[in-house]
Amino acid sequence: MTVSNSFQNSSLEGKIAVITGSTQGLGEATARLFKERGAKGIIITGRNAERGNALAADLTGDGCTAHFIAADLANVNDCRSIINAADKHFGTLHILVNSGALTVRGTIWDTTPELYDQMMAINTRAPFFLMQEAIRIMERDNVEASIVNISSVASYGSLPMLAPYAISKGALNIATKNIAYAVSRSRIRVNALALGWMDTPGEDLIQRKFHSDGEEWLAAAEASQPFGRLLKMDEVARCIAYCASNESGMMTGCIIDFDQSVFGAGPQPIAPPKDEWDAIDGVSFSF
């Protein structure tokens, strides 16, 4: 029996990647790991030009070149410009990681049409058109490629305070499967990671804005978890790299739960009385 070289399979040597939402948090951690594993070219995207340009400069060197493209994912033309930049600077594309997302709170009682549209535009429409543009290049160049969508376990229903977010991620799961099927004969793989609660700079801002635990939220959250901690960005980045590399073989169309909860197991999820729900600043549970 021949055992393949796992280091070689996990390598991203010579690959060109686009990573959205990559000026901080999970996207930045993923970009740094991609360079470490041999990526030749990386497109960094986000709205913060100072942070993006600094990261691109930091990643450039030792055989890797990175470019920052300022973009608002709510704008379809900006989505197209991100992928076009990869083609312009590197001439091809092997990997797309859809990491950028909006995570603000909203319930069925207080979500406005504006919030709903913004959530769907950034979390569902943007990945769709980023994939569309990326697949044009991948099929044109006949490359075996990988797309990794960052979804959430919220996509299975989640809490009342995450209504539009959960809906947007549920739609992304379906897009992942539909598109994986459509491009399988082109040898383009499309998978999604349904992430659980993760320790990120963005989550810190959300907790401080909407919840009452303030600076103590992380310690309290981690103490309540089975593994005694939240997901960390570096371990999720490694899973993204796994999906992007040859290590994951022919795996495609998968929604991978990456969390310390097990959906479908445990007590039936019956809603408690509203007066037992956690209070969320600025979020209403009634009209």
C-alpha positions as CSV (number, residue, x, y, z in Angstrom):
1,M,0.0,0.0,0.0
2,T,1.3,3.4,-0.9
3,V,0.8,6.1,1.6
4,S,0.6,9.6,0.1
5,N,2.8,12.4,1.5
6,S,0.4,14.4,3.7
7,F,2.7,17.4,3.8
8,Q,2.8,17.6,0.0
9,N,-1.0,17.2,-0.2
10,S,-1.5,20.0,2.4
11,S,0.8,22.3,0.6
12,L,-0.5,25.3,-1.3
13,E,2.7,25.7,-3.3
14,G,2.3,27.9,-6.3
15,K,-1.5,28.6,-5.7
16,I,-3.3,31.8,-6.3
17,A,-6.0,32.7,-3.8
18,V,-8.6,35.3,-3.1
19,I,-9.7,35.6,0.5
20,T,-12.5,38.0,1.3
21,G,-12.9,39.7,4.7
22,S,-9.1,39.3,5.1
23,T,-8.0,42.6,6.6
24,Q,-8.6,41.1,10.1
25,G,-9.8,38.1,12.0
26,L,-10.3,34.7,10.3
27,G,-9.6,36.0,6.8
28,E,-6.2,37.5,7.9
29,A,-5.3,34.3,9.8
30,T,-6.1,32.3,6.7
31,A,-4.0,34.5,4.4
32,R,-1.1,34.2,6.8
33,L,-1.4,30.4,6.8
34,F,-1.7,30.3,3.0
35,K,1.6,32.1,2.7
36,E,3.2,29.8,5.2
37,R,2.0,26.8,3.1
38,G,3.4,28.1,-0.1
39,A,0.8,30.2,-1.8
40,K,2.3,32.3,-4.7
41,G,-0.3,35.0,-4.8
42,I,-3.0,36.3,-2.5
43,I,-5.7,38.9,-3.0
44,I,-6.6,40.6,0.3
45,T,-9.9,42.4,0.4
46,G,-11.9,44.6,2.8
47,R,-12.9,48.2,3.4
48,N,-10.0,49.3,5.6
49,A,-7.3,50.3,3.1
50,E,-4.7,51.1,5.8
51,R,-5.0,47.7,7.4
52,G,-5.3,45.9,4.0
53,N,-2.2,47.5,2.5
54,A,-0.2,46.9,5.6
55,L,-1.1,43.2,5.6
56,A,-0.4,42.9,1.8
57,A,3.0,44.4,2.4
58,D,3.6,42.0,5.3
59,L,2.7,39.0,3.3
60,T,4.8,39.9,0.2
61,G,8.1,38.2,0.2
62,D,9.7,34.7,0.4
63,G,8.0,33.7,-2.9
64,C,4.6,35.2,-2.1
65,T,3.0,38.4,-3.5
66,A,-0.1,39.9,-2.0
67,H,-2.3,42.8,-3.2
68,F,-5.0,44.6,-1.4
69,I,-8.2,45.4,-3.2
70,A,-10.6,47.8,-1.4
71,A,-14.1,46.5,-1.8
72,D,-17.6,46.6,-0.3
73,L,-19.2,43.2,-0.6
74,A,-22.6,44.7,-0.8
75,N,-21.6,46.1,-4.3
76,V,-21.7,43.4,-7.0
77,N,-19.3,45.4,-9.2
78,D,-16.8,45.4,-6.3
79,C,-17.1,41.7,-6.0
80,R,-16.3,41.3,-9.7
81,S,-13.3,43.7,-9.3
82,I,-11.9,41.4,-6.6
83,I,-11.7,38.4,-8.9
84,N,-10.6,40.5,-11.8
85,A,-7.7,41.7,-9.7
86,A,-6.5,38.2,-9.3
87,D,-6.6,37.6,-13.0
88,K,-4.9,40.9,-13.7
89,H,-2.1,40.4,-11.2
90,F,-1.5,36.7,-11.4
91,G,-3.2,35.5,-14.6
92,T,-5.3,32.7,-13.0
93,L,-7.0,31.6,-9.8
94,H,-7.0,28.4,-7.9
95,I,-8.7,29.2,-4.5
96,L,-11.6,31.4,-3.4
97,V,-12.4,31.7,0.3
98,N,-15.6,33.6,1.0
99,S,-14.9,34.7,4.6
100,G,-16.3,38.2,4.6
101,A,-19.7,38.5,6.4
102,L,-22.1,40.7,8.3
103,T,-23.1,39.4,11.8
104,V,-25.3,42.1,13.4
105,R,-28.4,41.1,15.4
106,G,-32.1,41.2,14.3
107,T,-35.3,39.3,15.1
108,I,-38.5,38.7,13.3
109,W,-39.9,41.6,15.4
110,D,-37.4,44.3,14.7
111,T,-35.5,43.5,11.5
112,T,-36.0,46.2,8.9
113,P,-36.1,45.7,5.2
114,E,-32.8,47.6,5.0
115,L,-31.0,45.3,7.5
116,Y,-32.4,42.2,5.8
117,D,-31.3,43.3,2.3
118,Q,-27.9,44.3,3.6
119,M,-27.5,40.9,5.3
120,M,-28.5,39.0,2.2
121,A,-26.3,41.2,-0.1
122,I,-23.1,40.6,1.9
123,N,-23.6,37.1,3.2
124,T,-25.4,35.4,0.2
125,R,-25.3,37.6,-2.9
126,A,-21.6,38.5,-2.7
127,P,-20.4,34.9,-2.4
128,F,-22.6,33.9,-5.3
129,F,-21.2,36.5,-7.7
130,L,-17.6,36.0,-6.4
131,M,-18.0,32.3,-7.2
132,Q,-19.5,33.2,-10.6
133,E,-16.5,35.3,-11.5
134,A,-14.0,32.9,-10.0
135,I,-15.4,29.9,-11.9
136,R,-15.2,31.8,-15.2
137,I,-11.4,32.0,-14.7
138,M,-11.0,28.5,-13.3
139,E,-12.9,26.9,-16.2
140,R,-11.1,29.1,-18.7
141,D,-7.8,27.9,-17.5
142,N,-8.9,24.3,-16.8
143,V,-7.4,24.3,-13.3
144,E,-8.5,22.0,-10.5
145,A,-9.7,24.5,-8.0
146,S,-11.4,24.9,-4.6
147,I,-13.9,27.3,-3.2
148,V,-14.5,27.5,0.6
149,N,-17.5,29.3,1.9
150,I,-17.6,30.3,5.5
151,S,-21.0,29.5,6.8
152,S,-22.3,29.1,10.4
153,V,-24.1,26.6,12.6
154,A,-26.7,29.4,12.8
155,S,-27.7,28.2,9.3
156,Y,-29.7,25.4,10.9
157,G,-32.1,27.8,12.6
158,S,-30.3,29.5,15.5
159,L,-31.6,32.0,18.1
160,P,-34.4,34.5,17.5
161,M,-31.8,37.4,17.7
162,L,-30.0,36.0,14.6
163,A,-32.9,35.7,12.2
164,P,-31.6,37.5,9.1
165,Y,-28.0,36.2,9.7
166,A,-29.3,32.6,10.0
167,I,-31.4,32.9,6.9
168,S,-28.4,34.3,4.9
169,K,-26.2,31.5,5.9
170,G,-28.8,28.9,5.2
171,A,-29.0,30.2,1.7
172,L,-25.2,30.0,1.4
173,N,-25.3,26.4,2.3
174,I,-27.8,25.7,-0.5
175,A,-25.6,27.7,-2.9
176,T,-22.6,25.6,-1.9
177,K,-24.4,22.4,-2.8
178,N,-26.0,23.7,-6.0
179,I,-22.8,25.1,-7.3
180,A,-20.6,22.2,-6.3
181,Y,-22.9,19.9,-8.4
182,A,-22.9,22.3,-11.3
183,V,-19.1,22.6,-11.6
184,S,-18.0,19.1,-10.5
185,R,-17.2,18.1,-14.1
186,S,-14.9,21.1,-14.2
187,R,-13.1,19.6,-11.2
188,I,-13.9,22.7,-9.1
189,R,-14.7,21.7,-5.6
190,V,-17.1,23.8,-3.4
191,N,-17.5,23.2,0.3
192,A,-18.7,25.2,3.3
193,L,-17.6,25.3,6.9
194,A,-20.5,25.8,9.3
195,L,-18.6,27.4,12.2
196,G,-19.7,27.6,15.8
197,W,-18.9,30.4,18.3
198,M,-15.5,31.7,17.5
199,D,-13.1,34.1,19.3
200,T,-12.5,36.9,16.8
201,P,-12.1,40.7,16.9
202,G,-15.4,41.0,15.2
203,E,-17.2,38.8,17.8
204,D,-15.6,40.9,20.5
205,L,-17.1,44.1,19.0
206,I,-20.5,42.4,18.6
207,Q,-20.5,41.2,22.2
208,R,-19.6,44.6,23.6
209,K,-22.2,46.3,21.4
210,F,-25.2,44.1,22.0
211,H,-24.6,42.1,25.2
212,S,-24.1,43.0,28.8
213,D,-21.0,41.0,29.8
214,G,-18.7,43.7,28.6
215,E,-15.0,42.9,28.8
216,E,-15.7,39.7,30.7
217,W,-17.8,38.1,27.9
218,L,-15.0,35.8,26.6
219,A,-14.1,34.2,29.9
220,A,-17.8,33.6,30.7
221,A,-18.5,32.2,27.2
222,E,-15.5,29.8,27.3
223,A,-16.4,28.5,30.7
224,S,-19.7,27.4,29.4
225,Q,-18.4,25.3,26.5
226,P,-17.7,21.6,26.5
227,F,-14.0,22.1,25.5
228,G,-13.6,25.1,27.8
229,R,-12.9,27.5,25.0
230,L,-14.4,29.0,21.8
231,L,-13.1,28.2,18.4
232,K,-9.8,29.9,17.6
233,M,-9.0,31.5,14.3
234,D,-5.8,29.5,13.7
235,E,-7.6,26.1,14.0
236,V,-10.3,27.3,11.6
237,A,-7.7,28.6,9.2
238,R,-6.2,25.1,9.1
239,C,-9.5,23.6,8.2
240,I,-9.9,26.1,5.4
241,A,-6.5,25.2,4.1
242,Y,-7.4,21.5,4.3
243,C,-10.5,22.2,2.2
244,A,-8.5,24.3,-0.3
245,S,-5.6,21.8,-0.7
246,N,-5.3,18.3,-2.2
247,E,-5.4,16.9,1.3
248,S,-9.3,17.0,1.1
249,G,-9.2,14.9,-2.2
250,M,-12.5,14.9,-4.1
251,M,-14.6,16.2,-1.2
252,T,-17.2,18.6,-2.6
253,G,-20.7,19.9,-1.8
254,C,-20.1,19.3,1.9
255,I,-21.4,21.5,4.8
256,I,-18.9,20.7,7.5
257,D,-20.0,21.5,11.1
258,F,-17.0,22.9,12.9
259,D,-18.3,23.3,16.4
260,Q,-18.5,21.7,19.8
261,S,-22.3,21.1,19.6
262,V,-23.9,18.2,17.8
263,F,-26.9,19.1,15.7
264,G,-29.7,16.6,15.7
265,A,-28.7,15.2,19.1
266,G,-29.7,16.1,22.6
267,P,-33.1,17.4,23.9
268,Q,-35.7,18.7,21.5
269,P,-35.0,22.4,21.0
270,I,-38.2,23.8,22.5
271,A,-38.3,27.5,23.0
272,P,-38.4,28.7,26.7
273,P,-40.7,31.5,27.8
274,K,-39.6,34.9,26.4
275,D,-38.9,36.2,29.9
276,E,-36.1,33.7,30.2
277,W,-34.3,34.8,27.0
278,D,-31.1,36.7,27.3
279,A,-31.6,40.5,27.0
280,I,-29.9,41.9,23.9
281,D,-29.2,45.6,23.7
282,G,-31.1,47.2,20.9
283,V,-32.9,44.0,19.9
284,S,-36.7,43.5,20.5
285,F,-38.6,40.3,21.1
286,S,-42.0,41.9,20.5
287,F,-43.7,44.5,18.3
